[in-house]
Amino acid sequence: MAKYVVWGTYCGDVEVRRAPYRQAHLEGLARQKAAGLLLTIGPTADLTRVLGIYEAPTAEMVRELIESDPYWQQGIWTGYEIYPWIQAV
């Protein structure tokens, strides 16, 4: 399977807006991790961006995973870009 890097952005009031959806978000990420699709994900320290690394058959699958997440559906993630990635080390 191919690897993909995802860079995304958060809304300005992320700490407040994410609270009602955080548990569902984390549970979904845990399922992706258990399925071997999500290698790692997390915010930058200033909570303006998110970085994720996925291993999936297609970029479209990664897009579907992102867009099914409560953070995307509720506007907590405000944008994202997917890049095919070659892991050198």
PyRosetta script that sets phi, psi and omega in degrees:
from pyrosetta import init, pose_from_sequence

init()
pose = pose_from_sequence("MAKYVVWGTYCGDVEVRRAPYRQAHLEGLARQKAAGLLLTIGPTADLTRVLGIYEAPTAEMVRELIESDPYWQQGIWTGYEIYPWIQAV")
pose.set_psi(1, 153.2)
pose.set_omega(1, 179.9)
pose.set_phi(2, -83.3)
pose.set_psi(2, 157.9)
pose.set_omega(2, 176.0)
pose.set_phi(3, -109.3)
pose.set_psi(3, 147.0)
pose.set_omega(3, -177.8)
pose.set_phi(4, -136.6)
pose.set_psi(4, 138.5)
pose.set_omega(4, 172.3)
pose.set_phi(5, -101.3)
pose.set_psi(5, 135.1)
pose.set_omega(5, 177.0)
pose.set_phi(6, -117.6)
pose.set_psi(6, 126.8)
pose.set_omega(6, 171.3)
pose.set_phi(7, -113.3)
pose.set_psi(7, 127.9)
pose.set_omega(7, 179.2)
pose.set_phi(8, -134.3)
pose.set_psi(8, 171.3)
pose.set_omega(8, 179.6)
pose.set_phi(9, -120.9)
pose.set_psi(9, 152.0)
pose.set_omega(9, 177.7)
pose.set_phi(10, -104.3)
pose.set_psi(10, 157.1)
pose.set_omega(10, 171.7)
pose.set_phi(11, -68.4)
pose.set_psi(11, 163.0)
pose.set_omega(11, -175.7)
pose.set_phi(12, -65.1)
pose.set_psi(12, -32.5)
pose.set_omega(12, -176.9)
pose.set_phi(13, -109.6)
pose.set_psi(13, 46.2)
pose.set_omega(13, -171.3)
pose.set_phi(14, -56.2)
pose.set_psi(14, -42.0)
pose.set_omega(14, -175.5)
pose.set_phi(15, -63.5)
pose.set_psi(15, -34.4)
pose.set_omega(15, 178.6)
pose.set_phi(16, -79.8)
pose.set_psi(16, -48.1)
pose.set_omega(16, -173.6)
pose.set_phi(17, -69.5)
pose.set_psi(17, -28.9)
pose.set_omega(17, -177.0)
pose.set_phi(18, -78.9)
pose.set_psi(18, -21.1)
pose.set_omega(18, -171.4)
pose.set_phi(19, -49.5)
pose.set_psi(19, -49.8)
pose.set_omega(19, -177.1)
pose.set_phi(20, -67.7)
pose.set_psi(20, -18.3)
pose.set_omega(20, -173.7)
pose.set_phi(21, -111.7)
pose.set_psi(21, -2.8)
pose.set_omega(21, -172.3)
pose.set_phi(22, -61.0)
pose.set_psi(22, -44.7)
pose.set_omega(22, -177.5)
pose.set_phi(23, -63.1)
pose.set_psi(23, -46.3)
pose.set_omega(23, 179.0)
pose.set_phi(24, -63.4)
pose.set_psi(24, -38.8)
pose.set_omega(24, 177.7)
pose.set_phi(25, -60.4)
pose.set_psi(25, -50.1)
pose.set_omega(25, -178.0)
pose.set_phi(26, -65.4)
pose.set_psi(26, -38.0)
pose.set_omega(26, 178.1)
pose.set_phi(27, -65.1)
pose.set_psi(27, -40.3)
pose.set_omega(27, 177.1)
pose.set_phi(28, -63.7)
pose.set_psi(28, -42.2)
pose.set_omega(28, 177.8)
pose.set_phi(29, -64.3)
pose.set_psi(29, -38.2)
pose.set_omega(29, 178.2)
pose.set_phi(30, -63.0)
pose.set_psi(30, -38.4)
pose.set_omega(30, 177.4)
pose.set_phi(31, -66.1)
pose.set_psi(31, -40.9)
pose.set_omega(31, 178.0)
pose.set_phi(32, -63.3)
pose.set_psi(32, -41.2)
pose.set_omega(32, 179.6)
pose.set_phi(33, -64.5)
pose.set_psi(33, -45.5)
pose.set_omega(33, -179.7)
pose.set_phi(34, -63.1)
pose.set_psi(34, -31.3)
pose.set_omega(34, 179.0)
pose.set_phi(35, -80.2)
pose.set_psi(35, -5.7)
pose.set_omega(35, 179.0)
pose.set_phi(36, 82.3)
pose.set_psi(36, 11.2)
pose.set_omega(36, -179.1)
pose.set_phi(37, -88.4)
pose.set_psi(37, -37.5)
pose.set_omega(37, -178.1)
pose.set_phi(38, -102.4)
pose.set_psi(38, 121.3)
pose.set_omega(38, 177.7)
pose.set_phi(39, -87.6)
pose.set_psi(39, -44.7)
pose.set_omega(39, 177.8)
pose.set_phi(40, -164.2)
pose.set_psi(40, 155.9)
pose.set_omega(40, 177.0)
pose.set_phi(41, -159.4)
pose.set_psi(41, 148.7)
pose.set_omega(41, 176.1)
pose.set_phi(42, 176.8)
pose.set_psi(42, 163.5)
pose.set_omega(42, -178.7)
pose.set_phi(43, -84.3)
pose.set_psi(43, 159.6)
pose.set_omega(43, 168.3)
pose.set_phi(44, -71.6)
pose.set_psi(44, 160.2)
pose.set_omega(44, -175.3)
pose.set_phi(45, -59.9)
pose.set_psi(45, -29.4)
pose.set_omega(45, -179.4)
pose.set_phi(46, -88.9)
pose.set_psi(46, 5.4)
pose.set_omega(46, 178.0)
pose.set_phi(47, 57.3)
pose.set_psi(47, 35.7)
pose.set_omega(47, 176.2)
pose.set_phi(48, -104.7)
pose.set_psi(48, -23.5)
pose.set_omega(48, -176.7)
pose.set_phi(49, -137.2)
pose.set_psi(49, 160.0)
pose.set_omega(49, 175.2)
pose.set_phi(50, -126.9)
pose.set_psi(50, 141.7)
pose.set_omega(50, 177.0)
pose.set_phi(51, -121.5)
pose.set_psi(51, 130.1)
pose.set_omega(51, 175.9)
pose.set_phi(52, -133.3)
pose.set_psi(52, 151.0)
pose.set_omega(52, 173.7)
pose.set_phi(53, -126.3)
pose.set_psi(53, 123.1)
pose.set_omega(53, -178.3)
pose.set_phi(54, -116.6)
pose.set_psi(54, 155.0)
pose.set_omega(54, 170.1)
pose.set_phi(55, -126.6)
pose.set_psi(55, 110.0)
pose.set_omega(55, -171.4)
pose.set_phi(56, -148.0)
pose.set_psi(56, 162.1)
pose.set_omega(56, 179.4)
pose.set_phi(57, -64.2)
pose.set_psi(57, -34.8)
pose.set_omega(57, -175.8)
pose.set_phi(58, -145.8)
pose.set_psi(58, 159.0)
pose.set_omega(58, 173.4)
pose.set_phi(59, -65.4)
pose.set_psi(59, -31.6)
pose.set_omega(59, 178.9)
pose.set_phi(60, -61.9)
pose.set_psi(60, -38.0)
pose.set_omega(60, 177.1)
pose.set_phi(61, -63.8)
pose.set_psi(61, -41.8)
pose.set_omega(61, 177.5)
pose.set_phi(62, -60.2)
pose.set_psi(62, -44.8)
pose.set_omega(62, 178.2)
pose.set_phi(63, -57.7)
pose.set_psi(63, -44.2)
pose.set_omega(63, 179.1)
pose.set_phi(64, -62.8)
pose.set_psi(64, -41.1)
pose.set_omega(64, 178.2)
pose.set_phi(65, -62.5)
pose.set_psi(65, -44.5)
pose.set_omega(65, -179.7)
pose.set_phi(66, -64.3)
pose.set_psi(66, -47.4)
pose.set_omega(66, -174.3)
pose.set_phi(67, -75.5)
pose.set_psi(67, -11.8)
pose.set_omega(67, 174.0)
pose.set_phi(68, -90.4)
pose.set_psi(68, -7.0)
pose.set_omega(68, -179.1)
pose.set_phi(69, -75.4)
pose.set_psi(69, 139.0)
pose.set_omega(69, 178.5)
pose.set_phi(70, -57.7)
pose.set_psi(70, -30.6)
pose.set_omega(70, 179.3)
pose.set_phi(71, -64.7)
pose.set_psi(71, -36.9)
pose.set_omega(71, 176.7)
pose.set_phi(72, -73.3)
pose.set_psi(72, -46.8)
pose.set_omega(72, -176.5)
pose.set_phi(73, -64.0)
pose.set_psi(73, -27.6)
pose.set_omega(73, -178.8)
pose.set_phi(74, -99.9)
pose.set_psi(74, 5.8)
pose.set_omega(74, 176.3)
pose.set_phi(75, 77.7)
pose.set_psi(75, 16.8)
pose.set_omega(75, 176.8)
pose.set_phi(76, -77.9)
pose.set_psi(76, -42.3)
pose.set_omega(76, 165.7)
pose.set_phi(77, -87.5)
pose.set_psi(77, 127.9)
pose.set_omega(77, -173.8)
pose.set_phi(78, -105.1)
pose.set_psi(78, -11.5)
pose.set_omega(78, 178.6)
pose.set_phi(79, -173.9)
pose.set_psi(79, 161.0)
pose.set_omega(79, 176.9)
pose.set_phi(80, -158.7)
pose.set_psi(80, 158.0)
pose.set_omega(80, 173.7)
pose.set_phi(81, -134.2)
pose.set_psi(81, 140.9)
pose.set_omega(81, -179.7)
pose.set_phi(82, -111.8)
pose.set_psi(82, 130.9)
pose.set_omega(82, -179.8)
pose.set_phi(83, -125.7)
pose.set_psi(83, 126.2)
pose.set_omega(83, 170.2)
pose.set_phi(84, -59.4)
pose.set_psi(84, 140.7)
pose.set_omega(84, -172.8)
pose.set_phi(85, -130.2)
pose.set_psi(85, 138.0)
pose.set_omega(85, 173.7)
pose.set_phi(86, -109.0)
pose.set_psi(86, 113.9)
pose.set_omega(86, -179.8)
pose.set_phi(87, -79.6)
pose.set_psi(87, 113.0)
pose.set_omega(87, -177.4)
pose.set_phi(88, -83.9)
pose.set_psi(88, -37.0)
pose.set_omega(88, -177.7)
pose.set_phi(89, -130.9)
pose.dump_pdb("model.pdb")
